[in-house]
Every structure is written in structure tokens, then in C-alpha cells.
Amino acid sequence: MLETMLDLEAARDRTLPDVLPEPGAPFWVLFCGINPGLYSAATGFHFARPGNRFWPALALSGFTPRRLAPSEQDLLPGFGLGITNLVPRPTAQASELSSAELRAGREHLATLADQYRPRIVAIAGITAYRTAFGLPRASTGPQPDPLGPARLWVVPNPSGLNAHTSVPLLAADFSELRKAADG
């Protein structure tokens, strides 16, 4: 249990490993967060902060048969899913990242897409996507250009700091993404 702000500050030097299926295993969607929050870095689990809507939306959309806890992230490859981040550096807020870091993250993501070949790469956060890909007018949903062999998709940021998107709305976006991955 995280007890103090010192625990969170100590997490600034940690990174989270990607959660990926074995090469050649079915891989439907690679979810890409912006970067780990300090809480996630401290716990070692993606989208771990209480109030993050990733895990509830994943279950409500039908990607998983039940709501998984962040500590169960290693079950995702069995569902053909994975998680990575555009930027590995943990921060308290994504606004602490530079444009250069986000652009460099695009190259990392392209390498993962080429190596692991997910059907879709889904970036969680339109503002980070716009910066990383140099597309200031992009909107959420499917994107016109692929990322290597993968279709590219943008979903709203599931962070609790993104007050504009409720769990049901995020689940609806994830559901649309799931249907595209199935097709």
C-alpha cells in the first residue's frame, strides 16, 4: 500500500515493463498509454491508480469476461491484448512530458507494432496522439494511416483526471474498438 508522497516520488525512477503476448500468439489490440503515472510506477501495474477507468471499461466492452484488477495485467495476453506506453518516464501528470518525448514514443510504438504485429494499436489520449504523430486536428476513433502492419486507433484517456469521459462512454469507445479488432 502506498503510504506517503515519498513513495510516489521514489517511483519517478521506475519504469513499467510492457505487457505483451508471446511472439506469434494472437494479438488483437495493443493499448498504449501516454506514460505511467507515479502511482502505477510505484505499484508496478499499468493504469493502477484508483479511479482510472481502463479496467472497468475493458470489462464492460467485452474485451475481458470480468473486471480485472491492475495486478492481473499479466492475464491480458491470454485475451490477445497488451499494454505499453508512448513514454516510459513516470510523471504525476502527462503535461510534464515534452513534445520530443512523445514523438520519440511513436518510434518505439512502431517498432513494437512491427515486431509483435497486433491487429490494432490503440492510443489512450488524443492530445498525446496529436503531438506524437504531428496531427493537430486528429480525433478519436480509427485513424486513416496504419502504424506498420497495425491499424491505428485513438481512444479517450482513461485517467481519472480526464473528467470528460465517463466509464460508460469509455466502454462504448472500447466496444467499437473491440468490434473492429474482431473483424
Secondary structure as GFF3:
##gff-version 3
##sequence-region A 1 183
A	DSSP	alpha_helix	5	10	.	.	.	ID=ss1
A	DSSP	three_ten_helix	11	13	.	.	.	ID=ss2
A	DSSP	beta_strand	29	33	.	.	.	ID=ss3
A	DSSP	alpha_helix	38	43	.	.	.	ID=ss4
A	DSSP	alpha_helix	54	60	.	.	.	ID=ss5
A	DSSP	three_ten_helix	70	79	.	.	.	ID=ss6
A	DSSP	beta_strand	81	85	.	.	.	ID=ss7
A	DSSP	three_ten_helix	94	96	.	.	.	ID=ss8
A	DSSP	alpha_helix	99	116	.	.	.	ID=ss9
A	DSSP	beta_strand	120	124	.	.	.	ID=ss10
A	DSSP	alpha_helix	126	133	.	.	.	ID=ss11
A	DSSP	beta_strand	141	142	.	.	.	ID=ss12
A	DSSP	beta_strand	151	155	.	.	.	ID=ss13
A	DSSP	alpha_helix	167	182	.	.	.	ID=ss14
###
